[in-house]
Amino acid sequence: MKGDRIAFIQNGVTTRAEVVETLGPPLYEFESERTIGYAWETEGVSWGYTVLGAYHETCRKHDGWLFFVRFDAGNKVNRHGKARQLETESSRETVLRWLEKPSE
């Protein structure tokens, strides 16, 4: 998901229906937080070596990013942004950490 794809989202204006219609069904739904989530992007780094023309991976680091949209009681966007999902946390833990941070 790229920045230009979410440029239409405006806090207090864009509705949940408009977000889902434009971005498609969310990957995650957090009902009690009135928040939905999408895969944002991933960045991978790997280390390895080549022996006789064959590459052997010894270590891989994978960072996943999630894009969240939170709605008010009237189903209008009141916050949106991305958060890095740590390898050790669930998507729910990621959204809760994102919600604890002040809005950007």
Backbone hydrogen bonds, N-H to C=O, Kabsch-Sander energy under -0.5 kcal/mol:
donor,donor_aa,acceptor,acceptor_aa,energy
5,R,2,K,-1.0
6,I,2,K,-0.7
6,I,3,G,-0.8
9,I,6,I,-1.9
12,G,77,V,-4.3
13,V,10,Q,-2.0
14,T,10,Q,-2.3
16,R,75,N,-2.3
19,V,15,T,-2.0
20,V,16,R,-2.7
21,E,17,A,-2.4
22,T,18,E,-2.0
23,L,19,V,-3.3
24,G,20,V,-1.9
27,L,37,G,-1.7
28,Y,37,G,-2.1
30,F,35,T,-3.3
31,E,29,E,-0.6
33,E,30,F,-0.7
34,R,30,F,-0.6
34,R,31,E,-1.3
35,T,30,F,-2.0
36,I,69,V,-2.4
37,G,28,Y,-2.5
38,Y,67,F,-2.4
40,W,65,W,-3.0
41,E,65,W,-0.6
43,E,63,D,-2.1
45,V,61,K,-2.4
47,W,59,C,-2.7
49,Y,56,H,-2.1
51,V,54,A,-2.4
54,A,51,V,-1.8
56,H,49,Y,-3.2
58,T,47,W,-2.8
59,C,47,W,-1.7
61,K,45,V,-3.3
63,D,43,E,-2.7
64,G,62,H,-0.5
64,G,85,Q,-1.0
65,W,41,E,-1.9
66,L,83,A,-2.8
67,F,38,Y,-3.1
68,F,66,L,-0.5
68,F,81,G,-3.4
69,V,36,I,-2.4
70,R,79,R,-3.1
71,F,34,R,-2.9
72,D,76,K,-2.7
75,N,72,D,-2.0
77,V,14,T,-3.1
78,N,70,R,-2.7
79,R,70,R,-1.3
81,G,68,F,-2.1
83,A,66,L,-2.5
85,Q,64,G,-3.4
86,L,84,R,-0.7
89,E,86,L,-1.7
94,T,90,S,-2.0
95,V,91,S,-2.4
96,L,92,R,-2.2
97,R,93,E,-2.1
98,W,94,T,-2.4
99,L,95,V,-2.5
100,E,96,L,-1.4
101,K,97,R,-0.9
101,K,98,W,-0.6
